[in-house]
Amino acid sequence: MSRGLGWLQKEILATLDEAKGAAAKKVGHYYRGDDTEAQHDGRPWRWSLPGWVYCHGAHVRLADDVYDLRCSRAHLAQMHRALDYGYVTNAFTAAVSRACAGLVFRGHLTPINMVPIVDYEEDHHLIHELSDGLYLHVPSQRQCRFVKR
């Protein structure tokens, strides 16, 4: 049994920020916002900022230390050309899922259900304003989607 991280696990950790900053083409799930040149009143337009995702009917911008593993999977699939007619292949999806489960088990990533956000497009019943900021409540799922380092 291996004691170190596998190549895919290392690549997932290394590209979390890269995937968030580079909005992938539409491949299932993707981060939105990559046009840092877009300006509105001298400031970057809110949709041009990185980290926007769509989850359970809400467009939200994730906090800087929060990552969407589905978007990271899409980014890695584009890098490795693991796409089949525009969709991530089942084999690559399974490999990333196993790698992420190992990273969570080893403590490199922490799954979260109350996801810190910095902005949202429209009011939604899953968005809550608590005393320490905005949060998106993601109902518990079998697999984790949102993680922190």
C-alpha positions in Angstrom: 0.0 0.0 0.0 1.3 3.4 -0.9 2.1 5.9 1.8 2.4 9.1 -0.3 0.1 11.0 -2.5 -0.6 9.8 -6.0 0.0 11.8 -9.1 -3.6 12.8 -9.5 -3.9 13.8 -5.8 -0.8 16.0 -6.2 -2.3 17.5 -9.3 -5.6 18.2 -7.7 -4.0 20.1 -4.8 -1.7 22.0 -7.2 -4.4 23.2 -9.5 -7.2 24.1 -7.0 -6.4 27.9 -7.3 -5.6 27.6 -11.0 -9.0 26.0 -11.7 -10.7 28.7 -9.8 -8.9 31.5 -11.6 -9.4 30.0 -15.1 -13.0 29.6 -15.9 -13.3 26.3 -17.8 -15.4 25.9 -20.9 -18.8 24.5 -20.1 -18.0 20.9 -19.1 -20.9 20.1 -16.7 -19.7 22.2 -13.8 -17.4 25.1 -14.2 -16.2 28.3 -12.5 -17.6 31.4 -14.1 -15.6 34.6 -14.3 -12.3 35.0 -16.0 -12.4 38.4 -17.7 -10.4 40.5 -15.3 -10.2 43.3 -17.9 -14.0 44.0 -17.6 -14.5 47.2 -15.8 -17.6 48.9 -14.3 -17.1 52.4 -12.8 -13.3 51.8 -12.6 -13.7 48.5 -10.7 -13.8 44.9 -12.0 -17.3 43.9 -13.0 -18.6 41.4 -10.4 -19.1 38.6 -12.9 -15.6 38.9 -14.1 -14.2 38.0 -10.7 -13.2 34.3 -10.3 -15.0 31.8 -8.2 -18.6 32.0 -9.4 -20.5 28.6 -9.4 -24.0 27.4 -9.8 -25.3 25.2 -7.1 -28.9 24.1 -6.3 -30.4 27.0 -8.3 -28.1 29.7 -6.9 -25.2 31.6 -8.6 -22.7 32.3 -5.8 -19.1 33.5 -5.6 -17.1 31.3 -3.3 -14.8 32.7 -0.6 -11.1 32.6 -1.5 -10.3 29.5 0.6 -13.3 27.4 -0.7 -13.1 25.2 -3.8 -15.6 23.3 -5.9 -14.3 19.8 -6.7 -16.6 19.4 -9.6 -15.1 22.5 -11.2 -11.6 21.2 -10.5 -12.5 17.9 -12.1 -13.7 19.7 -15.3 -10.5 21.8 -15.3 -8.3 18.7 -15.0 -10.3 16.9 -17.6 -9.6 19.7 -20.1 -5.9 19.6 -19.2 -5.7 15.8 -19.7 -8.1 15.7 -22.7 -10.4 13.4 -20.8 -13.5 14.6 -22.5 -15.9 12.6 -24.6 -18.0 14.8 -26.8 -17.7 17.7 -24.3 -18.4 15.6 -21.2 -15.9 14.3 -18.7 -15.3 10.6 -19.2 -16.7 8.2 -16.6 -13.2 6.7 -16.0 -11.7 10.1 -15.3 -14.6 11.1 -13.0 -14.1 7.9 -11.0 -10.3 8.5 -10.8 -10.8 12.1 -9.5 -13.5 10.9 -7.1 -11.2 8.3 -5.6 -8.3 10.8 -5.4 -10.5 13.4 -3.7 -11.8 10.8 -1.2 -8.2 10.0 -0.3 -7.3 13.7 0.1 -10.3 14.1 2.5 -9.4 10.9 4.4 -5.8 12.1 4.8 -6.9 15.6 6.0 -5.5 17.6 3.0 -9.1 18.7 2.2 -12.0 19.4 4.5 -15.5 19.0 3.2 -18.0 21.7 4.2 -21.8 22.0 4.0 -22.1 25.6 5.1 -20.1 27.2 2.3 -18.7 30.7 2.9 -19.6 33.0 -0.1 -18.7 36.6 -0.8 -21.5 37.4 -3.3 -24.6 36.0 -4.9 -26.7 36.8 -7.9 -30.3 36.5 -6.6 -31.8 35.7 -3.3 -32.2 32.0 -2.7 -33.6 29.9 0.2 -30.2 28.2 0.7 -28.3 31.5 1.2 -28.1 32.6 4.8 -26.6 35.8 6.3 -25.0 34.9 9.6 -23.1 37.1 12.0 -19.8 36.3 10.4 -20.8 36.6 6.7 -22.8 35.0 3.9 -23.2 31.2 3.6 -24.7 28.8 1.1 -26.2 25.8 2.9 -25.6 22.7 0.8 -27.8 19.8 1.8 -25.6 16.9 2.8 -24.8 14.6 -0.1 -23.1 11.3 -0.4 -20.1 12.9 -2.0 -18.5 16.1 -0.9 -18.5 18.9 -3.5 -17.2 22.0 -1.6 -13.9 21.8 0.4 -11.4 23.9 2.2 -7.6 23.2 2.4 
